[in-house]
Amino acid sequence: MKTYRETMDELRFTEQEKEAMVDRLLERGGSSRKGLNLRRAAVAVAAAAVLTVGAGAAVVLTPAGEVFASVLGGAPAQTEILDRMGVPVGASDTHNGVTITADAIMGDTYSYAIVYSIRRDDGSPLVSDETLAAGAEQNGLLPLRFRNYGTQVRTSGGGAHGSSWFYDADPADNAIQFVEMMTQDQPLKPGTASVKFQDLSVYTDNDYRTSETLAEGTWRLKFDFAFEDSSISLPAGQSFTLNGMDATLDGVTLSPLSIQVDYTVHQELVWSENRESGRENEYDREQSYRYFESLPVVITYTDGTTQDLTNAGGGITPGDGETVCQKSRIFDELRPLDEVASVTVGDIVLPVSAG
């Protein structure tokens, strides 16, 4: 049985479905979510930037490095990258005494991450001590859900996969945080992000089957979808063999935030009729493994450590006698590209030179 901690790394959306995501629940299925990084940096409000809006009103913008510290690492080198890649936002909407604020955004060619804060305007706690305790037992992941939420951004088409979860960045305040991480098959485009949230609830059982409403309402936010893209492209075009099938490495895009591997298998995957109707069987699972899950992807760092990304999410598009695949992952922690020695795809070793 899937639980709240399971995420959307295997979800696929068509362009039409993505346009309708504003009105759809995204918290369904997928592989197990990586653990929340609990090395929390203290929030230095004095260092926050101030954005003046309207007639004398001001919104305090926390530096992006602090916003993302508890999500993607809080070491000094990581915070420096987060501040460089991340952008404070400050857009918010209030309904029934609850305000949702987009704190910061960061991204690269294919992926983005957005952190939101949710708080009651009267200063009272949004969630109970029991809910916080339940989150502590789940590596910081709070048992909360929106009845619906969705984000619309500009892309070049294709599908998407990702994950989202709730956590508490600072137990001393009355806010909780919600983070969304999403990867697209096609490059992201600058523009405006439109986000919609509906009805925040807390799960009331350990099986995550029942929930009760904490805050009823609809929140809509719009903000600039733009950030520094630190991605680099590694040399591609090499031929390799995957489970006895000829394949070509089409591209590898790497940034401190994520990696995407594009490749083509020169043999068309044919799904069963059951899968086409939404009922995957053992044959389909075997074919998915053969074309996709079995391809090794490993990052080697300059200190000799490695990160195995073979179980990364992505997409499979069969047709015209071949199968086009994208395999991608947003990292648990950001690391500078000058700490990456190489990326290995199958038996192809690609040296990385961040300079």
Summary of the structure (lengths in Angstrom):
residues: 355
radius of gyration: 20.7
end to end distance: 46.2
largest distance: 66.9
contacts: 1116
relative contact order: 0.15
helix: 16%
strand: 45%
